[in-house]
Amino acid sequence: MMRLFTFATVSVLLALPVQVPAQTKWDLTNEYGFNSFIGVGNQEFADLLKEKSGGEVLVTPHFGGALGFKSKDVLDAVGRGAVPMGDAAVGFWIGIDPIFQLSLLPFLVKDTQEAFALYQIAKPYYSKVLLKNNQYLLYSVPWPPNGIWSKKPIESSSSFNGLKIRTLDPASTNVFKSLKAIPQQLAWADVIPMLATGGIEAVLTSADGGSSAKFWDHVQNFSAINFAWALSMLTVNKDAFDKLSEKNKKAVRDAAAEAEARRWAALDENVQSRYAEMRAKNVKVVPAISAETRASMVKASEPAVNDWLAKIGPDGKTIIDSFRNRSKK
């Protein structure tokens, strides 16, 4: 009887269903390529989160606008839950709130360290606006600093005269207008078609952005101007995040923090590796524009910060003052 009971008990136990932890699966939309600086960060985050959550939270990045969302659409799409997560260049969100113009203000920061310091000061303000739009900021990293990809070399300030150039936002558009260029604000997906058809002949973007899109098929020059360290932000729908267990919320935060740190640390190395790649593709890389050209651009940029301060109000002054006075503390 004892043997029969033991056998029966074991049989019942073996018949019980195995409890498999429930999985959360999120799609992540990104307008840019999987091999871009931002795209690599998205995949790093997804891999880290799978590891830290023990496979309970799985993120699938979709690149190149495959889900149908351009950067300008991502804030709304994530907020209303059309997609759980999105990474976008925040310059396209300026119409939502002027805080998103901060990282695009020309010549405000001069290197990666200053860009990071400005981001840390402004992070609570970004988070506040995003929360109003039903989402959490997970991390933010900058595109490598903007330069000018062009069909003809930028040799002096006169090179801008009549130049049909893609710009990022109202501030950069105004700068190039004052330099007598013909600027156009374009979504990333529209840049290559415009280059191919001659609608534009130059693009304000990073070495990384242009390389990931193989700009060398259309233009042969890149001039580094360090115009701005424009941020890209990864956000998650608040309702989706709030449904996670506390353990998995921590996994998401930890994965985001590590992915963010990795990307910031890789920023300067990315610039140099992209320069090498571009030269191998016969792109003429000019690491520093002439003093005359830079002076004309800086002068044309002077109104941008004051215009931004007027739009954003007291918070803007607090951010700029904190940034400029940080070394005095």
C-alpha positions as CSV (number, residue, x, y, z in Angstrom):
1,M,0.0,0.0,0.0
2,M,2.8,2.4,0.8
3,R,4.4,1.8,-2.5
4,L,1.2,2.3,-4.3
5,F,0.5,5.5,-2.4
6,T,4.0,6.8,-3.2
7,F,3.6,6.0,-6.8
8,A,0.2,7.6,-7.1
9,T,1.5,10.7,-5.3
10,V,4.4,11.1,-7.6
11,S,2.1,10.6,-10.6
12,V,-0.2,13.4,-9.4
13,L,2.8,15.7,-8.8
14,L,4.2,15.0,-12.3
15,A,0.8,15.7,-13.8
16,L,0.6,19.2,-12.2
17,P,1.2,22.1,-14.7
18,V,4.6,23.8,-14.4
19,Q,4.3,27.4,-13.3
20,V,6.1,29.5,-15.9
21,P,6.5,33.2,-15.0
22,A,4.3,35.5,-17.0
23,Q,6.1,37.4,-19.8
24,T,5.6,41.0,-20.7
25,K,6.4,41.7,-24.3
26,W,6.9,45.3,-25.5
27,D,7.5,46.7,-29.0
28,L,9.9,49.6,-29.2
29,T,9.7,52.0,-32.2
30,N,12.6,54.0,-33.6
31,E,12.8,56.0,-36.8
32,Y,16.5,55.5,-37.1
33,G,18.6,52.5,-38.2
34,F,19.6,49.5,-36.1
35,N,23.3,50.4,-36.7
36,S,23.0,54.0,-35.6
37,F,24.4,55.1,-32.2
38,I,20.8,55.3,-30.8
39,G,19.8,52.1,-32.4
40,V,22.7,50.2,-30.9
41,G,21.6,51.6,-27.5
42,N,18.1,50.3,-27.9
43,Q,19.3,46.8,-28.6
44,E,21.7,47.0,-25.6
45,F,18.8,48.0,-23.4
46,A,16.6,45.1,-24.7
47,D,19.4,42.6,-24.1
48,L,20.1,43.9,-20.6
49,L,16.4,43.9,-19.6
50,K,16.0,40.3,-20.8
51,E,18.9,39.4,-18.5
52,K,17.9,41.4,-15.5
53,S,14.3,40.4,-15.6
54,G,15.1,36.7,-16.0
55,G,13.3,36.7,-19.4
56,E,10.1,38.1,-17.9
57,V,10.2,41.4,-19.7
58,L,11.1,41.2,-23.4
59,V,11.5,44.2,-25.7
60,T,11.6,44.0,-29.4
61,P,13.1,47.1,-31.1
62,H,11.8,48.0,-34.5
63,F,14.1,50.3,-36.5
64,G,13.8,52.5,-39.6
65,G,10.3,53.5,-38.7
66,A,9.0,50.0,-39.4
67,L,6.0,50.4,-37.1
68,G,4.9,53.5,-39.1
69,F,5.9,56.2,-36.5
70,K,8.3,59.0,-37.2
71,S,10.1,60.8,-34.4
72,K,7.5,63.5,-34.3
73,D,4.8,60.9,-33.7
74,V,6.5,59.0,-30.9
75,L,5.5,61.2,-27.9
76,D,1.8,60.9,-28.7
77,A,2.0,57.2,-29.8
78,V,3.7,56.1,-26.5
79,G,1.4,58.3,-24.4
80,R,-1.8,56.9,-25.8
81,G,-0.5,53.3,-25.8
82,A,-0.3,52.8,-29.6
83,V,3.1,51.4,-28.9
84,P,4.5,50.7,-25.4
85,M,8.0,52.2,-26.0
86,G,9.6,54.6,-28.3
87,D,13.0,56.3,-28.9
88,A,13.0,59.6,-30.7
89,A,15.0,62.7,-31.4
90,V,13.4,65.2,-29.1
91,G,13.9,68.2,-31.5
92,F,10.7,67.0,-33.1
93,W,8.8,67.5,-29.9
94,I,9.4,71.2,-29.5
95,G,5.8,72.0,-30.4
96,I,4.7,70.0,-27.4
97,D,7.0,71.9,-24.9
98,P,10.0,74.2,-25.4
99,I,12.1,72.1,-22.9
100,F,12.8,69.7,-25.8
101,Q,14.7,72.4,-27.6
102,L,17.3,72.7,-24.9
103,S,19.8,70.1,-26.3
104,L,19.5,71.7,-29.7
105,L,20.5,75.2,-28.7
106,P,23.5,76.0,-30.9
107,F,27.0,76.2,-29.3
108,L,25.7,76.0,-25.8
109,V,28.0,73.1,-24.9
110,K,31.4,72.4,-26.2
111,D,32.0,68.7,-25.4
112,T,30.5,65.4,-24.1
113,Q,31.2,66.3,-20.5
114,E,29.2,69.5,-20.8
115,A,26.4,67.9,-22.7
116,F,26.1,65.3,-19.9
117,A,26.1,68.0,-17.2
118,L,23.3,69.9,-19.0
119,Y,21.3,66.7,-19.3
120,Q,21.6,65.9,-15.6
121,I,20.4,69.4,-14.7
122,A,17.5,69.3,-17.1
123,K,16.4,65.7,-16.5
124,P,13.7,66.5,-13.8
125,Y,12.2,69.0,-16.2
126,Y,12.1,66.5,-19.1
127,S,10.6,63.9,-16.8
128,K,7.9,66.3,-15.6
129,V,6.7,67.0,-19.1
130,L,6.8,63.4,-20.2
131,L,4.7,62.4,-17.2
132,K,2.1,64.8,-18.3
133,N,2.1,62.9,-21.5
134,N,1.5,59.6,-19.7
135,Q,5.0,58.2,-20.0
136,Y,8.2,57.8,-18.1
137,L,11.7,58.8,-19.2
138,L,13.9,55.7,-19.1
139,Y,17.1,57.1,-20.5
140,S,18.5,59.7,-22.9
141,V,21.6,59.8,-24.9
142,P,22.8,62.4,-27.4
143,W,23.5,61.9,-31.0
144,P,27.2,62.6,-31.6
145,P,27.6,66.3,-32.3
146,N,26.1,67.7,-35.4
147,G,28.1,68.5,-38.5
148,I,27.3,69.3,-42.1
149,W,27.2,66.7,-44.8
150,S,27.4,68.4,-48.1
151,K,27.9,67.9,-51.8
152,K,30.4,70.8,-51.9
153,P,32.9,71.5,-49.1
154,I,32.2,74.2,-46.5
155,E,35.2,76.4,-47.0
156,S,34.0,79.7,-45.6
157,S,30.8,81.5,-44.5
158,S,30.0,82.3,-48.1
159,S,29.6,78.5,-48.7
160,F,26.2,78.8,-47.0
161,N,24.9,81.3,-49.5
162,G,22.0,79.6,-51.3
163,L,22.8,76.2,-49.7
164,K,19.7,73.9,-49.6
165,I,20.2,72.3,-46.2
166,R,18.1,70.1,-44.0
167,T,17.9,71.5,-40.5
168,L,16.7,70.2,-37.1
169,D,14.4,72.7,-35.5
170,P,13.4,76.4,-35.6
171,A,16.7,77.5,-33.9
172,S,18.9,75.8,-36.5
173,T,16.6,76.9,-39.3
174,N,17.0,80.6,-38.2
175,V,20.7,80.3,-37.9
176,F,21.1,79.1,-41.5
177,K,18.6,81.6,-42.7
178,S,20.7,84.4,-41.3
179,L,23.7,82.8,-43.1
180,K,21.8,83.1,-46.4
181,A,21.2,79.4,-46.7
182,I,17.9,77.8,-47.7
183,P,17.0,75.6,-44.8
184,Q,14.3,73.0,-44.6
185,Q,13.1,71.0,-41.5
186,L,12.7,67.4,-42.6
187,A,11.9,64.1,-40.9
188,W,14.7,61.6,-41.1
189,A,12.8,59.4,-43.4
190,D,12.5,62.2,-45.9
191,V,16.2,63.1,-46.0
192,I,17.5,60.4,-48.4
193,P,14.8,61.0,-51.0
194,M,15.5,64.7,-50.9
195,L,19.2,64.2,-51.3
196,A,18.7,61.8,-54.2
197,T,16.4,64.2,-56.1
198,G,18.4,67.3,-55.4
199,G,15.7,68.8,-53.1
200,I,18.5,69.4,-50.6
201,E,22.3,69.4,-51.1
202,A,23.4,69.4,-47.4
203,V,22.2,67.9,-44.1
204,L,22.8,69.1,-40.6
205,T,23.3,65.9,-38.6
206,S,25.9,63.8,-36.9
207,A,28.7,61.7,-38.5
208,D,26.9,58.7,-37.0
209,G,23.5,59.6,-38.4
210,G,24.8,60.2,-41.9
211,S,27.0,57.0,-41.8
212,S,24.2,54.8,-40.7
213,A,22.1,56.0,-43.6
214,K,25.1,55.8,-46.1
215,F,25.1,59.4,-47.0
216,W,28.3,58.8,-48.9
217,D,26.1,57.6,-51.8
218,H,24.9,61.2,-52.3
219,V,27.5,63.6,-50.7
220,Q,31.2,63.5,-50.3
221,N,32.0,66.1,-47.6
222,F,31.5,66.3,-43.8
223,S,32.4,69.4,-41.8
224,A,32.4,69.0,-38.0
225,I,30.9,72.1,-36.4
226,N,29.8,70.8,-33.0
227,F,26.5,72.6,-33.5
228,A,24.7,70.8,-30.7
229,W,24.5,67.5,-28.8
230,A,20.9,66.7,-29.7
231,L,19.2,64.3,-27.3
232,S,17.3,61.2,-28.2
233,M,14.9,59.8,-25.5
234,L,13.6,56.4,-24.7
235,T,10.2,56.5,-23.0
236,V,7.7,53.9,-21.9
237,N,4.0,54.2,-21.5
238,K,3.1,54.9,-17.9
239,D,0.2,52.5,-17.7
240,A,2.2,49.6,-19.2
241,F,5.1,50.2,-16.8
242,D,2.8,50.5,-13.8
243,K,1.5,47.0,-14.4
244,L,4.9,45.4,-13.9
245,S,5.9,43.8,-10.6
246,E,8.2,45.8,-8.4
247,K,11.0,43.3,-9.3
248,N,10.5,43.9,-13.0
249,K,10.2,47.7,-12.6
250,K,13.6,47.6,-10.9
251,A,14.9,45.5,-13.8
252,V,13.7,48.1,-16.3
253,R,15.2,51.0,-14.4
254,D,18.5,49.1,-13.9
255,A,18.7,48.1,-17.6
256,A,18.0,51.7,-18.7
257,A,20.6,53.1,-16.4
258,E,23.3,50.7,-17.6
259,A,22.4,51.2,-21.3
260,E,22.5,55.0,-20.8
261,A,25.9,54.9,-19.2
262,R,27.3,52.6,-21.9
263,R,26.1,55.0,-24.7
264,W,27.5,58.1,-23.0
265,A,30.8,56.4,-22.5
266,A,31.0,55.3,-26.1
267,L,30.1,58.7,-27.6
268,D,33.6,60.1,-28.3
269,E,34.9,56.7,-29.6
270,N,31.9,56.6,-31.9
271,V,32.9,59.8,-33.5
272,Q,36.4,58.6,-34.3
273,S,35.3,55.2,-35.6
274,R,32.7,56.9,-37.9
275,Y,35.3,59.3,-39.2
276,A,37.5,56.3,-40.2
277,E,34.5,54.6,-41.9
278,M,33.6,57.8,-43.8
279,R,37.2,58.3,-45.0
280,A,37.2,54.7,-46.2
281,K,34.1,55.6,-48.3
282,N,35.9,58.6,-49.8
283,V,34.2,61.2,-47.7
284,K,36.4,64.2,-47.0
285,V,36.2,64.8,-43.3
286,V,37.1,68.2,-41.9
287,P,37.4,67.9,-38.1
288,A,37.3,71.6,-37.5
289,I,35.8,74.4,-39.7
290,S,37.8,77.6,-40.2
291,A,37.8,80.3,-37.5
292,E,36.0,82.7,-39.8
293,T,33.2,80.2,-40.6
294,R,32.8,79.2,-36.9
295,A,32.7,82.9,-35.8
296,S,29.9,83.6,-38.4
297,M,27.9,80.7,-37.2
298,V,28.3,81.5,-33.5
299,K,27.2,85.1,-34.1
300,A,24.2,83.9,-36.1
301,S,23.3,81.6,-33.2
302,E,23.3,84.3,-30.5
303,P,19.6,85.0,-30.5
304,A,18.7,81.3,-30.1
305,V,19.2,81.0,-26.3
306,N,17.4,84.3,-25.6
307,D,14.5,83.3,-27.8
308,W,14.3,80.0,-26.0
309,L,14.4,81.7,-22.6
310,A,11.5,83.9,-23.6
311,K,9.4,80.9,-24.6
312,I,10.1,78.6,-21.7
313,G,9.9,81.1,-18.8
314,P,11.6,80.9,-15.3
315,D,12.5,77.1,-15.6
316,G,14.7,77.9,-18.5
317,K,16.7,80.6,-16.6
318,T,17.1,78.2,-13.7
319,I,18.5,75.5,-16.0
320,I,20.9,77.8,-17.9
321,D,22.1,79.5,-14.7
322,S,22.7,76.2,-13.0
323,F,24.6,74.9,-16.0
324,R,26.8,78.0,-16.4
325,N,27.4,78.3,-12.6
326,R,28.1,74.6,-11.9
327,S,31.9,75.0,-11.9
328,K,31.6,77.8,-9.3
329,K,30.0,75.5,-6.7
